[in-house]
Amino acid sequence: MAALLASCANRGMVAPDLGGHGGGAGNVARGGAGGAAGSIAGTTGSAGTTGSAGTTGSAGTTGTAGTTGRGGTTGMGGTMGSAGTTGSAGTMGSAGTTGSAGTTGSAGTTGSAGTTGSAGTTGSAGTTGSAGTTGSAGTTGTAGTTGTGGRGGTTGAAGTTGMAGRGGTTGSAGTGGTAGTTGTAGTGGTANMCPLGGALDCTTAGALSVAPDGQVTDFSATDWNITTGKWCDAHGLDGSVFSYAGTGSTSTVAVDATARNLKLNFAVTAGQYAGGGLIFDSCVNAVTFNAVQFTAAITAGSLTGCAWQVQVQTQDQRASTATNPSGGTCASNCYQFPAFAIAAAPPATPMTITALFSGFSNPAGSAIPTRTQIVGLQWQANSSAGTGACTVELRIDDIKFITQ
């Protein structure tokens, strides 16, 4: 608030020069000695003092002039005229009143803060948090009322004008609500970690025992690694996919990363075969289970003209020259794996098929139990009666060992 400026007037005394009239001369006596000189002049009236400043005071009244002494009477030594009376002093003018100061304007009110936005919720591919609402702007303060001017004294100095009230401070803008934090995207399944394989070892100490759930693979995102082209289950069982075919026949195998299943495409010529499946990186001991289970469906073509089966690869029928992995023990007439014939062709929608170990053939006459030396699983289509032929696309999924 600005300071009030006060002006202060110096008040000087001015003496009006009003002299008293001189007394008249005495009359001269006839024939006598000259009368004494007339009475002395009346004293000058003192000047009225000037009214002091403030609101300018009314002017002091002028002292009345001294009256003239009367002339002495003529006579012997005539009497001296009496002196004129002294004029009375003028009265001092009253001071003007000082003007009152203007009142200060009241301050503006501050704007209220904006509310904070709610956080986004976390989820799989988290939903985005909604943005906070923006705070409303503060209302502008009302301007201070202007001070009323000081009332002028009677011809005195005008009262100092009241200072204008300060403008109300502008309300601060509401702070914007903080944007809701974006929900974090659901993390994709982490691929299972499995050993890289090596040489097959089906001894009691070297074989991998299957976990109680019997799971081999379901080709889920955690099981199938597109980059390495290998599957790996949560218990450490892993391996690769492969295909094979007889003369003139063809076979391709791939994992459908969208449908999450094993896709087998066979074209079997008369008297031939085609197949494909999984080769394990370690020898598996499934002695606590009594069957192999999986789902199957035909998504193109037909098995008409062919018979089909599921086979269990065993160490004693894998060639000793085979690699990736190595460790087969068969020296000649190899790959006569135990097989389970499936009576009916699967439909277009997946059906569950169970193959009991007791129903598998033993073409090589092996004395080693099949369940203690499993090194892979494969599916094969064979030409019927040596003359049939077929072209088919099979889908295999949810492979496991079970007890039924």
ABEGO torsion letter per residue (X at the ends): XBBBBBBBBBBBBBBBBBBBBBBBBBBBBBGBBBBBBBBBBBBBBBBBBBBBBEBBBBBBBBBBBBBBBBBBBBEBGBBBBBBBBBBBBBBBBBBBBBBBBBBBBBBBBBBBBBBBBBBBBBBBGBBBBBBBBBBBBBBBBBBBBBBBBBBBBBGBBBBBBBBBBBBBBBBBBBBBBBBBBBBBBBBBBBBBBBBAEEBBBABAAABBBBBAAGBABAGBAAABBAAAGBBBBAAGBBEBBBBBBBBGBBBBBBBBAAAGBBBBBBBBBBGBBBBBEBBBABBBBAAABABBBBBBBBABEBABGBBBBBBBBBAAABBAABBOBBGBABABGBGBBBBBBBABBBBABBBBBBBBAAABBBAAGBABBAAAABAEBBBBBBBBGGABBBBBBBBBBGBBBBBX
